Amino acid sequence: LTASLPAVVLAIECALGLFPRRPRASCAAAPPYIVLMPAHDEARGIAPVIAAILAELRPCDRLVVVVHNCTDATAAVARGLGAMVVERDDPSRRGKGHALEFGRDFIAAAPSLRSARVVTVVDADCIPAAGALATIAAAAFERRAVVQGAYLMAPPHEADAMVRVSCFAFLVKNLVRQAGLHRLAGMALLQGSGMAFPRSVFAEKRWATGSLVEDLDMGLDLLLSGQSVVFAQDARFISGASSRHGTRGQRRRWEHGMLQTAFRHVPKLLAAATRRKRGGLVLMALDLLIPPTVLLLVALALATLLVALTDGIGGLLVTVASAQALLATALFAAWRREARGILPPASLWQVPRYVLWKIPLLLQFVTRRERAWVRTERDR
């Protein structure tokens, strides 16, 4: 039953996330906004991202690039393209959270940025789709909420099947499940890039938490404080996937961080839901209790074997088998609807191999837990 409940919750989220949506009502025009981009040694790949962002900005909007502990020409490239650049060299403060705090302080002190009403955050390897920045800025201002766009990974043309399966898993979590969770609970999780904050909210937050998944932690803290966090499904932000080696390190960091976050925040969410009578926080806690999909699949397989050996063909076996069938159907529907381009049918045979590839990463949560931020290797 412990293995079956997260599988059923995941299947429900996927089903709701894939359910046809009503046509979106037109949003008001975006207020003046800032795009804040933390960058660490991104000289080789930052140019197309800056060009794509500047193409979306109006004269009242600004792009601020925080060049943080860089040893390459990131600052020169960004300035040459027309971005506003602020540099910081402090090796004792590493990681995205420290870069965002430095950017926050710069924004607060810069006279030319006083008119901005919203601050958006976009990673230096993440290209916004047309209209995505204006969409999340308008939603943040109009709804007085923190807004998360759909942050996705795109495999390069020559990517192997393992990287493609990882991109599919990323899509399920960041698009399909987010859409389902938002429809179910009216809340969303922050995912690191493609985020928009009302300026007052951004100015008050402490970013440098030391967490491996500081954005996820901050989004949960915002929900616990009563702040609204919503999902803008149509605003897409696309990062290129890294190599298989880089993907391995990235997935280890994310999933170890997410497991740590679940241990810390589930009790807080349940306590706040009871205290404030907010059912959405219970649903958010249930979402956090869903382990990484590979771990869930292994748990279901072991549960099926255990029940078959101890109880035979009975109610428990039917329960576990039904949970497996629901989950398999939901994941297949997500692939068919959203991911056939990134994971062609010819690559599906690699899914079992991906499961075997991921198991050691999850076991390292016990044997060699990831504890420090490490920049993800890029494919350029």
Secondary structure as GFF3:
##gff-version 3
##sequence-region A 1 380
A	DSSP	alpha_helix	4	18	.	.	.	ID=ss1
A	DSSP	beta_strand	33	39	.	.	.	ID=ss2
A	DSSP	alpha_helix	46	56	.	.	.	ID=ss3
A	DSSP	beta_strand	62	68	.	.	.	ID=ss4
A	DSSP	alpha_helix	74	81	.	.	.	ID=ss5
A	DSSP	beta_strand	84	88	.	.	.	ID=ss6
A	DSSP	alpha_helix	96	109	.	.	.	ID=ss7
A	DSSP	three_ten_helix	111	113	.	.	.	ID=ss8
A	DSSP	beta_strand	118	121	.	.	.	ID=ss9
A	DSSP	beta_strand	126	128	.	.	.	ID=ss10
A	DSSP	alpha_helix	132	143	.	.	.	ID=ss11
A	DSSP	beta_strand	146	154	.	.	.	ID=ss12
A	DSSP	alpha_helix	161	171	.	.	.	ID=ss13
A	DSSP	pi_helix	172	176	.	.	.	ID=ss14
A	DSSP	alpha_helix	177	185	.	.	.	ID=ss15
A	DSSP	beta_strand	195	198	.	.	.	ID=ss16
A	DSSP	alpha_helix	199	204	.	.	.	ID=ss17
A	DSSP	alpha_helix	214	224	.	.	.	ID=ss18
A	DSSP	beta_strand	229	240	.	.	.	ID=ss19
A	DSSP	alpha_helix	244	276	.	.	.	ID=ss20
A	DSSP	alpha_helix	279	288	.	.	.	ID=ss21
A	DSSP	alpha_helix	293	310	.	.	.	ID=ss22
A	DSSP	alpha_helix	315	334	.	.	.	ID=ss23
A	DSSP	pi_helix	335	339	.	.	.	ID=ss24
A	DSSP	three_ten_helix	345	350	.	.	.	ID=ss25
A	DSSP	alpha_helix	351	367	.	.	.	ID=ss26
###
